[in-house]
Amino acid sequence: MDLEKLREQIDKIDRELVRLFEERTNIVSKVADYKRKNGISVLDQKREDDLIEKNVSYLKDPSLSMDMERFFRALMEISRDYQSRKISIDSVPNSKDISFDKNSIIGYQGVEGSYSYEALKKYFGDTVQTRNLESFEKVFMALNSGEINYGVLPIDNSSTGEIKDTYDLIRGYGAYIIGEVELKVSHNLLGVKGAKISDIKKVYSHSQGFQQCDKFLKGHPDWQLIPYQNTAVSAKYVSESKSKSKAAIASMLAKELYDLELLADEINSSSNNFTRFIIIGKELVESVEFDKVSVVFSSIHKAGALYSIIKDFAENNINMLSIKSRPISEKPWEYFFYVDFEGNFKDENIKKALSNIKNKSNYFKILGNYKKW
């Protein structure tokens, strides 16, 4: 059999793949409609993993298992992106207020005394119930399951930049930003009662805590720095260890909560160290008082494509506040762009800009319209 014959066979299979892809996408569109109406997250990781495992098991040649898994993971990502794009285009509600009371449950990562906990209290006050969760992702999972009404997550720091996990998760889980709060972060070195700096051999904190205190830590090169889930979890661990050789980098609130000794205060490299936290919810909200919009998109992979999108902000007299990029895992050297800008959904220039950006993008999702802190 010659090469042309083989290529003809591949072409025939490809035409069938195109037909099946279109048929599948039509059904995916109906799934997106159902998820939008019922407030269900686009991402269902367990179903995706189960589906891939099941389909790989149908192979007659097990040596193709790895390639088949890659094929279905790419297909799942295309499906998620299509659903997110369709939901974003179809669902900007006319009006919905943020409401919370003593029965509202707000989730955060870590334990009491964490900076996320302080941000939660700063935004919601003391009238709500709180739920601490082990990881950023579990905050999103709890929101999707209805275990919590809203979540609080760090997204940017003035000294060390974006919290990459938060950016990836908000897109992957289909949550929306409904508010934000800024917190001045002051890091402190904490040890057990009776400990001195000369006793310290191991220091525990979140990796961001280490980065934000790098100048202080460079003065103690003999210390072993051990990344931990959260600054407050680190403080709790050190307290429970009762070891004078261990210290944590955490807040003064954590010091009080876990009865620790202050070994050095305000050790962060910058005295103006702020972290921005976002408030996430399951639904997109809208109010005439909102003055900040967040979106995520991916541009067509060709010269000038990103510029063509960005210029819509200038042409519509929109003040862009920030732009950040995150890699698209299945497409090497291609990126999602997260943009914050001033405006309100009801503004005509915002409507025009969003429509233009959507039409020029491979992927587009509105992340939220909310009140700038």
C-alpha positions as a Markdown table, in Angstrom:
| # | Residue | x | y | z |
|---|---|---|---|---|
| 1 | Met | 0.0 | 0.0 | 0.0 |
| 2 | Asp | 1.5 | 3.3 | -1.1 |
| 3 | Leu | 1.6 | 6.6 | 0.9 |
| 4 | Glu | -1.3 | 8.2 | -1.1 |
| 5 | Lys | -3.6 | 5.3 | -0.2 |
| 6 | Leu | -2.7 | 5.6 | 3.4 |
| 7 | Arg | -3.4 | 9.4 | 3.4 |
| 8 | Glu | -6.8 | 8.8 | 1.7 |
| 9 | Gln | -7.7 | 6.5 | 4.6 |
| 10 | Ile | -6.6 | 9.1 | 7.1 |
| 11 | Asp | -8.6 | 11.8 | 5.3 |
| 12 | Lys | -11.7 | 9.6 | 5.4 |
| 13 | Ile | -11.3 | 9.1 | 9.2 |
| 14 | Asp | -10.7 | 12.8 | 9.8 |
| 15 | Arg | -13.9 | 13.7 | 8.0 |
| 16 | Glu | -15.7 | 11.3 | 10.3 |
| 17 | Leu | -13.9 | 12.9 | 13.3 |
| 18 | Val | -15.1 | 16.3 | 12.2 |
| 19 | Arg | -18.7 | 15.1 | 11.9 |
| 20 | Leu | -18.5 | 13.5 | 15.4 |
| 21 | Phe | -16.8 | 16.5 | 16.9 |
| 22 | Glu | -19.6 | 18.8 | 15.7 |
| 23 | Glu | -22.3 | 16.3 | 17.0 |
| 24 | Arg | -20.5 | 16.1 | 20.3 |
| 25 | Thr | -20.2 | 19.9 | 20.6 |
| 26 | Asn | -23.9 | 20.4 | 19.9 |
| 27 | Ile | -24.6 | 18.1 | 23.0 |
| 28 | Val | -21.9 | 20.0 | 25.0 |
| 29 | Ser | -23.9 | 23.2 | 24.2 |
| 30 | Lys | -27.0 | 21.7 | 25.8 |
| 31 | Val | -24.9 | 20.7 | 28.8 |
| 32 | Ala | -23.7 | 24.3 | 29.2 |
| 33 | Asp | -27.3 | 25.5 | 29.1 |
| 34 | Tyr | -28.2 | 23.1 | 31.8 |
| 35 | Lys | -25.3 | 24.1 | 34.0 |
| 36 | Arg | -26.0 | 27.7 | 33.6 |
| 37 | Lys | -29.7 | 27.3 | 34.6 |
| 38 | Asn | -28.8 | 25.1 | 37.6 |
| 39 | Gly | -25.7 | 27.0 | 38.8 |
| 40 | Ile | -23.4 | 24.0 | 38.2 |
| 41 | Ser | -19.7 | 24.4 | 37.7 |
| 42 | Val | -18.2 | 23.8 | 34.3 |
| 43 | Leu | -15.4 | 21.7 | 35.8 |
| 44 | Asp | -16.3 | 18.3 | 37.2 |
| 45 | Gln | -12.8 | 16.8 | 37.7 |
| 46 | Lys | -14.0 | 13.4 | 39.0 |
| 47 | Arg | -16.3 | 12.9 | 36.0 |
| 48 | Glu | -13.5 | 13.9 | 33.6 |
| 49 | Asp | -11.0 | 11.5 | 35.3 |
| 50 | Asp | -13.6 | 8.6 | 35.3 |
| 51 | Leu | -14.5 | 9.3 | 31.7 |
| 52 | Ile | -10.9 | 9.2 | 30.5 |
| 53 | Glu | -10.2 | 6.1 | 32.4 |
| 54 | Lys | -13.3 | 4.4 | 31.0 |
| 55 | Asn | -12.5 | 5.4 | 27.4 |
| 56 | Val | -8.8 | 4.4 | 27.6 |
| 57 | Ser | -10.0 | 0.9 | 28.8 |
| 58 | Tyr | -11.7 | 0.4 | 25.4 |
| 59 | Leu | -8.4 | 0.3 | 23.6 |
| 60 | Lys | -7.4 | -2.9 | 22.1 |
| 61 | Asp | -3.7 | -1.9 | 22.0 |
| 62 | Pro | -2.7 | -0.9 | 25.6 |
| 63 | Ser | 0.5 | 0.7 | 24.3 |
| 64 | Leu | -1.7 | 3.6 | 23.1 |
| 65 | Ser | -3.0 | 4.3 | 26.6 |
| 66 | Met | -0.9 | 7.4 | 27.2 |
| 67 | Asp | -1.6 | 8.9 | 23.8 |
| 68 | Met | -5.3 | 8.2 | 24.2 |
| 69 | Glu | -5.4 | 9.9 | 27.6 |
| 70 | Arg | -3.7 | 13.0 | 26.2 |
| 71 | Phe | -6.3 | 13.0 | 23.4 |
| 72 | Phe | -9.2 | 13.0 | 25.8 |
| 73 | Arg | -7.7 | 15.5 | 28.2 |
| 74 | Ala | -7.3 | 17.9 | 25.3 |
| 75 | Leu | -10.9 | 17.1 | 24.2 |
| 76 | Met | -12.1 | 17.8 | 27.8 |
| 77 | Glu | -10.3 | 21.1 | 27.9 |
| 78 | Ile | -11.9 | 22.2 | 24.5 |
| 79 | Ser | -15.3 | 21.1 | 25.9 |
| 80 | Arg | -14.8 | 23.2 | 29.1 |
| 81 | Asp | -13.6 | 26.2 | 27.2 |
| 82 | Tyr | -16.6 | 26.0 | 24.9 |
| 83 | Gln | -19.0 | 25.7 | 27.9 |
| 84 | Ser | -17.4 | 28.6 | 29.7 |
| 85 | Arg | -17.5 | 30.8 | 26.6 |
| 86 | Lys | -21.2 | 30.0 | 26.0 |
| 87 | Ile | -22.1 | 30.5 | 29.6 |
| 88 | Ser | -20.3 | 33.8 | 29.7 |
| 89 | Ile | -21.9 | 35.1 | 26.5 |
| 90 | Asp | -25.4 | 34.1 | 27.5 |
| 91 | Ser | -25.5 | 34.9 | 31.1 |
| 92 | Val | -25.0 | 38.5 | 32.2 |
| 93 | Pro | -28.0 | 39.0 | 34.5 |
| 94 | Asn | -30.0 | 42.2 | 34.6 |
| 95 | Ser | -29.5 | 42.7 | 38.3 |
| 96 | Lys | -28.5 | 40.7 | 41.4 |
| 97 | Asp | -27.3 | 42.0 | 44.7 |
| 98 | Ile | -24.7 | 40.4 | 47.0 |
| 99 | Ser | -26.5 | 39.4 | 50.1 |
| 100 | Phe | -25.2 | 37.8 | 53.3 |
| 101 | Asp | -26.3 | 37.6 | 56.9 |
| 102 | Lys | -25.7 | 35.5 | 60.0 |
| 103 | Asn | -26.6 | 32.4 | 58.2 |
| 104 | Ser | -24.1 | 32.9 | 55.4 |
| 105 | Ile | -21.1 | 30.6 | 55.4 |
| 106 | Ile | -17.8 | 32.1 | 54.1 |
| 107 | Gly | -14.9 | 29.8 | 53.2 |
| 108 | Tyr | -11.2 | 30.5 | 53.4 |
| 109 | Gln | -8.0 | 28.6 | 53.2 |
| 110 | Gly | -6.0 | 27.9 | 56.3 |
| 111 | Val | -7.0 | 28.3 | 60.0 |
| 112 | Glu | -8.0 | 31.2 | 62.2 |
| 113 | Gly | -5.2 | 33.8 | 62.3 |
| 114 | Ser | -4.4 | 33.5 | 58.6 |
| 115 | Tyr | -4.3 | 36.6 | 56.4 |
| 116 | Ser | -7.3 | 35.1 | 54.5 |
| 117 | Tyr | -9.2 | 34.9 | 57.8 |
| 118 | Glu | -8.3 | 38.6 | 58.5 |
| 119 | Ala | -9.4 | 39.6 | 55.0 |
| 120 | Leu | -12.7 | 37.7 | 55.5 |
| 121 | Lys | -13.4 | 39.6 | 58.7 |
| 122 | Lys | -12.5 | 42.9 | 57.1 |
| 123 | Tyr | -14.9 | 42.4 | 54.3 |
| 124 | Phe | -17.8 | 40.6 | 55.9 |
| 125 | Gly | -17.5 | 41.6 | 59.6 |
| 126 | Asp | -18.3 | 39.4 | 62.5 |
| 127 | Thr | -21.9 | 38.6 | 61.5 |
| 128 | Val | -21.2 | 35.6 | 59.2 |
| 129 | Gln | -20.2 | 32.0 | 59.8 |
| 130 | Thr | -16.8 | 30.9 | 58.6 |
| 131 | Arg | -15.5 | 27.6 | 57.3 |
| 132 | Asn | -11.7 | 26.9 | 57.1 |
| 133 | Leu | -10.5 | 24.6 | 54.3 |
| 134 | Glu | -7.2 | 23.0 | 53.5 |
| 135 | Ser | -6.4 | 24.4 | 50.1 |
| 136 | Phe | -7.4 | 27.1 | 47.6 |
| 137 | Glu | -9.0 | 24.4 | 45.4 |
| 138 | Lys | -11.1 | 23.1 | 48.3 |
| 139 | Val | -12.6 | 26.6 | 48.7 |
| 140 | Phe | -13.8 | 26.3 | 45.1 |
| 141 | Met | -15.0 | 22.8 | 45.6 |
| 142 | Ala | -17.0 | 23.8 | 48.7 |
| 143 | Leu | -18.5 | 26.7 | 46.8 |
| 144 | Asn | -19.6 | 24.4 | 44.0 |
| 145 | Ser | -21.1 | 21.9 | 46.3 |
| 146 | Gly | -23.1 | 24.5 | 48.3 |
| 147 | Glu | -21.1 | 23.9 | 51.5 |
| 148 | Ile | -20.2 | 27.7 | 51.5 |
| 149 | Asn | -22.0 | 30.7 | 50.1 |
| 150 | Tyr | -18.9 | 32.7 | 49.3 |
| 151 | Gly | -15.1 | 32.2 | 49.4 |
| 152 | Val | -12.2 | 34.5 | 50.2 |
| 153 | Leu | -8.8 | 34.0 | 48.3 |
| 154 | Pro | -5.6 | 35.9 | 47.9 |
| 155 | Ile | -4.9 | 36.9 | 44.3 |
| 156 | Asp | -2.1 | 39.5 | 44.2 |
| 157 | Asn | 0.6 | 40.8 | 46.4 |
| 158 | Ser | 2.2 | 44.2 | 46.0 |
| 159 | Ser | 5.7 | 42.8 | 46.6 |
| 160 | Thr | 5.7 | 39.3 | 45.0 |
| 161 | Gly | 2.9 | 39.6 | 42.3 |
| 162 | Glu | 0.1 | 37.3 | 41.4 |
| 163 | Ile | -1.0 | 34.2 | 43.3 |
| 164 | Lys | -0.9 | 31.9 | 40.3 |
| 165 | Asp | -3.1 | 29.1 | 41.7 |
| 166 | Thr | -6.0 | 31.5 | 42.3 |
| 167 | Tyr | -6.0 | 32.7 | 38.7 |
| 168 | Asp | -6.0 | 29.1 | 37.3 |
| 169 | Leu | -8.7 | 27.9 | 39.6 |
| 170 | Ile | -11.2 | 30.7 | 39.1 |
| 171 | Arg | -11.1 | 30.0 | 35.4 |
| 172 | Gly | -11.1 | 26.2 | 35.8 |
| 173 | Tyr | -14.0 | 26.1 | 38.3 |
| 174 | Gly | -16.2 | 28.8 | 36.6 |
| 175 | Ala | -16.6 | 30.9 | 39.7 |
| 176 | Tyr | -17.1 | 34.7 | 39.6 |
| 177 | Ile | -15.5 | 37.6 | 41.4 |
| 178 | Ile | -18.1 | 39.5 | 43.4 |
| 179 | Gly | -15.9 | 41.7 | 45.5 |
| 180 | Glu | -12.4 | 42.5 | 46.6 |
| 181 | Val | -10.6 | 43.6 | 49.7 |
| 182 | Glu | -7.0 | 44.8 | 50.4 |
| 183 | Leu | -5.1 | 43.9 | 53.5 |
| 184 | Lys | -1.8 | 45.3 | 54.7 |
| 185 | Val | 0.4 | 42.3 | 55.5 |
| 186 | Ser | 2.9 | 42.5 | 58.3 |
| 187 | His | 5.0 | 39.4 | 58.8 |
| 188 | Asn | 6.5 | 38.4 | 62.2 |
| 189 | Leu | 8.9 | 35.7 | 63.3 |
| 190 | Leu | 7.1 | 33.7 | 66.0 |
| 191 | Gly | 8.5 | 31.0 | 68.4 |
| 192 | Val | 7.3 | 29.1 | 71.4 |
| 193 | Lys | 7.4 | 30.7 | 74.8 |
| 194 | Gly | 11.0 | 31.1 | 76.0 |
| 195 | Ala | 12.6 | 30.7 | 72.6 |
| 196 | Lys | 15.2 | 33.1 | 71.3 |
| 197 | Ile | 16.3 | 33.8 | 67.7 |
| 198 | Ser | 19.6 | 32.0 | 68.5 |
| 199 | Asp | 17.6 | 28.8 | 69.1 |
| 200 | Ile | 16.0 | 28.8 | 65.7 |
| 201 | Lys | 17.0 | 26.1 | 63.2 |
| 202 | Lys | 13.8 | 25.6 | 61.1 |
| 203 | Val | 11.3 | 28.2 | 60.0 |
| 204 | Tyr | 7.8 | 27.4 | 58.6 |
| 205 | Ser | 5.6 | 29.6 | 56.5 |
| 206 | His | 3.7 | 29.8 | 53.2 |
| 207 | Ser | 6.1 | 30.2 | 50.2 |
| 208 | Gln | 4.7 | 33.8 | 49.8 |
| 209 | Gly | 5.7 | 34.5 | 53.4 |
| 210 | Phe | 9.3 | 33.5 | 52.6 |
| 211 | Gln | 9.4 | 35.6 | 49.4 |
| 212 | Gln | 8.0 | 38.6 | 51.2 |
| 213 | Cys | 10.7 | 38.4 | 53.9 |
| 214 | Asp | 13.7 | 37.5 | 51.8 |
| 215 | Lys | 15.9 | 40.3 | 53.0 |
| 216 | Phe | 15.5 | 39.3 | 56.7 |
| 217 | Leu | 15.9 | 35.6 | 55.9 |
| 218 | Lys | 19.2 | 36.2 | 54.0 |
| 219 | Gly | 20.6 | 37.4 | 57.3 |
| 220 | His | 20.1 | 33.9 | 58.6 |
| 221 | Pro | 21.4 | 31.5 | 55.9 |
| 222 | Asp | 21.7 | 28.6 | 58.4 |
| 223 | Trp | 18.0 | 28.4 | 58.9 |
| 224 | Gln | 16.1 | 25.7 | 57.1 |
| 225 | Leu | 13.0 | 27.2 | 55.4 |
| 226 | Ile | 10.1 | 24.7 | 55.2 |
| 227 | Pro | 7.1 | 25.7 | 53.0 |
| 228 | Tyr | 3.8 | 25.1 | 54.7 |
| 229 | Gln | 0.1 | 25.3 | 53.6 |
| 230 | Asn | -0.5 | 28.7 | 55.3 |
| 231 | Thr | 1.1 | 31.2 | 57.6 |
| 232 | Ala | -1.4 | 30.5 | 60.4 |
| 233 | Val | -1.1 | 26.8 | 60.0 |
| 234 | Ser | 2.6 | 27.2 | 60.4 |
| 235 | Ala | 2.1 | 29.2 | 63.6 |
| 236 | Lys | -0.3 | 26.5 | 64.9 |
| 237 | Tyr | 2.2 | 23.7 | 64.1 |
| 238 | Val | 5.1 | 25.5 | 65.8 |
| 239 | Ser | 2.9 | 26.1 | 68.9 |
| 240 | Glu | 1.9 | 22.4 | 69.0 |
| 241 | Ser | 5.5 | 21.3 | 68.5 |
| 242 | Lys | 6.7 | 23.0 | 71.7 |
| 243 | Ser | 10.1 | 23.1 | 70.1 |
| 244 | Lys | 12.4 | 26.1 | 70.7 |
| 245 | Ser | 14.2 | 25.3 | 67.5 |
| 246 | Lys | 11.2 | 26.0 | 65.3 |
| 247 | Ala | 9.7 | 29.3 | 64.3 |
| 248 | Ala | 6.9 | 30.5 | 62.0 |
| 249 | Ile | 6.4 | 33.6 | 59.9 |
| 250 | Ala | 2.9 | 34.7 | 60.5 |
| 251 | Ser | 0.6 | 37.5 | 61.7 |
| 252 | Met | 0.3 | 39.1 | 65.1 |
| 253 | Leu | -3.2 | 37.6 | 65.3 |
| 254 | Ala | -1.7 | 34.2 | 64.9 |
| 255 | Lys | 0.7 | 35.0 | 67.7 |
| 256 | Glu | -2.2 | 35.7 | 70.0 |
| 257 | Leu | -4.3 | 32.8 | 68.9 |
| 258 | Tyr | -1.5 | 30.2 | 69.3 |
| 259 | Asp | 0.2 | 31.8 | 72.3 |
| 260 | Leu | 3.6 | 32.3 | 70.7 |
| 261 | Glu | 6.6 | 34.5 | 71.5 |
| 262 | Leu | 7.4 | 37.5 | 69.2 |
| 263 | Leu | 11.0 | 37.0 | 68.1 |
| 264 | Ala | 11.1 | 39.7 | 65.5 |
| 265 | Asp | 8.4 | 42.0 | 64.2 |
| 266 | Glu | 7.6 | 43.4 | 60.8 |
| 267 | Ile | 10.2 | 41.4 | 59.0 |
| 268 | Asn | 8.7 | 41.8 | 55.5 |
| 269 | Ser | 11.1 | 43.4 | 53.0 |
| 270 | Ser | 8.7 | 46.1 | 52.1 |
| 271 | Ser | 6.9 | 48.2 | 54.7 |
| 272 | Asn | 4.1 | 48.7 | 52.1 |
| 273 | Asn | 3.2 | 45.1 | 51.7 |
| 274 | Phe | -0.4 | 44.6 | 50.6 |
| 275 | Thr | -2.3 | 41.6 | 49.5 |
| 276 | Arg | -5.5 | 41.8 | 47.4 |
| 277 | Phe | -8.1 | 39.2 | 48.2 |
| 278 | Ile | -11.1 | 38.4 | 46.0 |
| 279 | Ile | -14.5 | 37.3 | 47.1 |
| 280 | Ile | -15.9 | 34.5 | 44.9 |
| 281 | Gly | -19.5 | 33.4 | 44.3 |
| 282 | Lys | -21.3 | 30.9 | 42.1 |
| 283 | Glu | -23.2 | 33.6 | 40.2 |
| 284 | Leu | -22.3 | 36.7 | 38.2 |
| 285 | Val | -23.7 | 39.8 | 40.0 |
| 286 | Glu | -24.4 | 43.3 | 38.7 |
| 287 | Ser | -25.1 | 46.7 | 40.4 |
| 288 | Val | -24.9 | 50.3 | 39.2 |
| 289 | Glu | -22.4 | 50.8 | 42.0 |
| 290 | Phe | -19.8 | 48.4 | 40.6 |
| 291 | Asp | -16.8 | 50.1 | 39.0 |
| 292 | Lys | -14.4 | 47.2 | 38.1 |
| 293 | Val | -14.5 | 44.4 | 35.6 |
| 294 | Ser | -12.4 | 41.3 | 35.3 |
| 295 | Val | -12.2 | 39.1 | 32.2 |
| 296 | Val | -10.0 | 36.3 | 30.9 |
| 297 | Phe | -9.4 | 35.5 | 27.2 |
| 298 | Ser | -6.9 | 33.8 | 24.9 |
| 299 | Ser | -6.0 | 35.5 | 21.6 |
| 300 | Ile | -5.6 | 33.9 | 18.2 |
| 301 | His | -2.0 | 32.7 | 17.9 |
| 302 | Lys | -0.8 | 35.1 | 15.3 |
| 303 | Ala | 1.1 | 38.4 | 15.0 |
| 304 | Gly | -0.9 | 41.4 | 16.2 |
| 305 | Ala | -3.8 | 39.4 | 17.7 |
| 306 | Leu | -3.2 | 40.5 | 21.3 |
| 307 | Tyr | -2.6 | 44.1 | 20.2 |
| 308 | Ser | -5.9 | 44.0 | 18.3 |
| 309 | Ile | -7.7 | 43.1 | 21.5 |
| 310 | Ile | -5.9 | 45.5 | 23.8 |
| 311 | Lys | -6.5 | 48.5 | 21.6 |
| 312 | Asp | -10.3 | 48.1 | 22.2 |
| 313 | Phe | -9.7 | 49.4 | 25.7 |
| 314 | Ala | -8.0 | 52.6 | 24.4 |
| 315 | Glu | -10.5 | 53.1 | 21.6 |
| 316 | Asn | -13.4 | 52.9 | 24.1 |
| 317 | Asn | -11.7 | 55.1 | 26.6 |
| 318 | Ile | -11.4 | 52.3 | 29.2 |
| 319 | Asn | -8.7 | 52.5 | 31.9 |
| 320 | Met | -7.0 | 49.1 | 32.1 |
| 321 | Leu | -5.8 | 48.4 | 35.7 |
| 322 | Ser | -3.8 | 45.2 | 35.1 |
| 323 | Ile | -3.0 | 42.4 | 32.7 |
| 324 | Lys | -1.5 | 39.1 | 33.6 |
| 325 | Ser | -0.8 | 35.9 | 31.6 |
| 326 | Arg | -1.0 | 32.2 | 32.5 |
| 327 | Pro | 0.1 | 29.4 | 30.2 |
| 328 | Ile | -2.5 | 27.2 | 28.5 |
| 329 | Ser | -1.3 | 23.8 | 29.7 |
| 330 | Glu | -2.2 | 21.8 | 26.5 |
| 331 | Lys | -0.9 | 24.5 | 24.2 |
| 332 | Pro | 2.8 | 25.2 | 24.7 |
| 333 | Trp | 3.7 | 29.0 | 24.4 |
| 334 | Glu | 0.1 | 30.0 | 24.3 |
| 335 | Tyr | -1.5 | 32.0 | 27.2 |
| 336 | Phe | -4.7 | 33.1 | 28.9 |
| 337 | Phe | -4.7 | 36.8 | 29.6 |
| 338 | Tyr | -6.4 | 38.1 | 32.8 |
| 339 | Val | -7.4 | 41.8 | 32.5 |
| 340 | Asp | -8.9 | 44.1 | 35.2 |
| 341 | Phe | -10.3 | 47.4 | 34.0 |
| 342 | Glu | -12.6 | 50.2 | 35.3 |
| 343 | Gly | -16.2 | 50.2 | 34.3 |
| 344 | Asn | -19.7 | 48.8 | 34.7 |
| 345 | Phe | -21.6 | 46.3 | 32.6 |
| 346 | Lys | -24.3 | 48.9 | 32.0 |
| 347 | Asp | -21.8 | 51.4 | 30.4 |
| 348 | Glu | -22.2 | 51.4 | 26.6 |
| 349 | Asn | -18.4 | 51.6 | 26.0 |
| 350 | Ile | -17.9 | 48.5 | 28.2 |
| 351 | Lys | -20.6 | 46.6 | 26.3 |
| 352 | Lys | -19.0 | 47.5 | 23.0 |
| 353 | Ala | -15.5 | 46.6 | 24.3 |
| 354 | Leu | -16.6 | 43.2 | 25.7 |
| 355 | Ser | -18.4 | 42.4 | 22.5 |
| 356 | Asn | -15.3 | 43.2 | 20.4 |
| 357 | Ile | -12.9 | 41.2 | 22.7 |
| 358 | Lys | -15.2 | 38.2 | 22.7 |
| 359 | Asn | -15.4 | 38.2 | 18.9 |
| 360 | Lys | -11.6 | 38.4 | 18.5 |
| 361 | Ser | -10.8 | 35.7 | 21.1 |
| 362 | Asn | -10.4 | 32.0 | 21.0 |
| 363 | Tyr | -11.6 | 31.8 | 24.5 |
| 364 | Phe | -13.5 | 34.5 | 26.5 |
| 365 | Lys | -15.0 | 34.6 | 30.0 |
| 366 | Ile | -16.3 | 37.4 | 32.2 |
| 367 | Leu | -14.9 | 36.9 | 35.7 |
| 368 | Gly | -16.9 | 39.6 | 37.4 |
| 369 | Asn | -18.1 | 43.1 | 37.8 |
| 370 | Tyr | -17.7 | 44.4 | 41.4 |
| 371 | Lys | -16.8 | 47.3 | 43.6 |
| 372 | Lys | -13.1 | 48.4 | 43.5 |
| 373 | Trp | -11.6 | 48.4 | 47.0 |
